[in-house]
Amino acid sequence: MNVEKHFEQAYLVKDWMQTDLKTIHPDTSLKDTVSIMIREKTNGLVVVDDINHVVGIVSSWDIIKYIVPDYLEDDKHLAAFESADIFAKRIIGVENDTIDKCMTKSVQVIGHDKPLMEVIALLAEYHIRQLPVVNEKNVLIGYLNRTDIKRAVWKVMQEHDACEHNEGQTV
């Protein structure tokens, strides 16, 4: 097998995606979402409907932005003049809100049979950290994140080094 064919086959989404998915539904409370994020040691969860179609992603940033009261949106420096207890009061006031109120609804997804180059183009263009992977029926089957891409980059580098080493040897 030539090098180009090897790399074409070895660097598809399905070969690098993670399938240990932690998902939530849009009606999950903010409190339950934060609890799941802490338990799973993640800063993002994919939000799916009843048939496992991606309807959103919620990140720690989405939650942080949601906690900021509307009256501070246009003038955030005013937060310095708030009483110290406003943080806790705001959280208690929104902890039972459903996650569909703060999740990102416009979500990029990728097919499992796509090349990794398409993944890195999407990650770079949209400044996202993880990308849900779907099958032909648009059902969530996995995800890729920056660490997965880093592992693929490292594999290419190692294989390239091995090829150069083998080319330098005589039989």
N, C-alpha and C positions, 0 to 999 in steps of 0.2 A: 504494500500500500504506500502510495507516495505521501509526502508530508502534507500537501494541501488537502488531500482527501481525508487524512487522519484528523487534521484540525477541524475540518468541516463537520465531521461526525461527532467529534468529542466535545464540541462547545455549543450544545443546544440547551435551552432552558430546562427541559425535563431531566437532564443529567446533573444539574447543579441546584435545582430548587429544593427547598425544605418542605416536607409534607406534614410535619408535626404542627398542625394549625390550632391556634387558639382564636376563636371567633366569638363575636357577640351579635345580638340582634338589636335593631334600632330602638326597641323599647326597653333596653337595659338601662338601669339608673346610672347616673354619674357615680354614685357611691359604689355600686357593684363593679363598674368599669375600672375605677381606680384600684379597688381591691384585687381584681384579676390582674391588672398591670403589675402591681407590686408582687403578687404571688408568682407570676410567670416571669418576672424580671425583664419586662419589655416596656418600651416607650410607645408602642403602637399596636393596635388591634384592627383586624379587618371586620367590618360590619356586613353581615349577610342577611338575606331574607329567608323565608321558610324553605325555599328550594335551593339554598346555598349559592344564590347569585350575589355578587358583590354590589352593595348599595352605598358603601362608604368606608372610610378609614378614620379612626380616631387616634390622635397622637397626644402625647403629653402637652405639646404646644397648643393643640385645639382646646384642651381642658384649661390650660393657663389663661388663654385668651377669653374663654367663656366666663371665668371667674371675675375678670375685670368688669366692674359695674359700667353700665352704659354711659353714665355721666362722666366717667373718666376716659372714655374712648378718644375724644377729641383733645383732651388736655391732661395727658397722663402725669405731668409734673405735679398736678394737684394731689396726687396720691400721697405725697410727702406730708400733706396737711391733714390727712385722715387720722382718726384715732387708731391705736394699735389693734383694737378688737374688731375693726371692720373686716379684716382678712377672714377671721373665724366666722363672723356673722354672715358674710357673703357665701362662704362655703356651705354653711348650714342651710342657708336660704335656697341653694340650688342642688343640694346633694341628691334629691329625689327626682330631679329633672331627667328626662330620657335623653340618651346619648345622641339621638337624631337631631337634637337642638344645637349640638356643637360639633358634630362630626364633619369631616370634609366629604362632600357628596359627589364632587367631580373627581372620579378616581380613574387613573390609568391602570389598565390590566394588560397582560401579555399571554399569548398562547403558549402552551407547553412545547410546541414543536418549532418555536422561533429561535434564531441564533442569539447568542449572548451579546453580540454587537448591537442588536436592536434594544436590548435591555439597557445597556450603558448609555445609549443615545437618549432613551426616555428618562433615565435617572438624572442625566446631566441637564436635559432640556427643562424638566419640571422641578429640579432640585428636591427630589424625593429620596427617601432612605430605603423604602421597601416597595416591591411591586408584586401585587397579587397575580398568581398564575391560574389561568382557566383552561378548561378543555374545550372541545368543539361545540359543546352545548352551553358555553359560558358559565359553567359550574366551577366554583373555586376548588382547586386541587392542590395548591401549594403557594409558595411565595419565594421571592429572591430578595436578598438585601445586599448592602455594600460588602459585608463580610464574605458572602458567597462569591461575589465578583472578585474580591481580593484573592480568594482561594484559586479561582480559575486563572487569574493573572499569574499567580505564583506557579501554577502547573505549567503554563506556557513557557515561562522563564526556565523552569527546571528541564522541560523537554527540549528546549532549544539548546541549553547547555549540554545535555546528553547527546544530541545530534552532532553538535560541534565536536564533542569529545570523540565520538565514534568515527566521524569523518577524518579525524587526525590520526587514527590508528590504521595500520596496514595489516592485511590478512596474510 
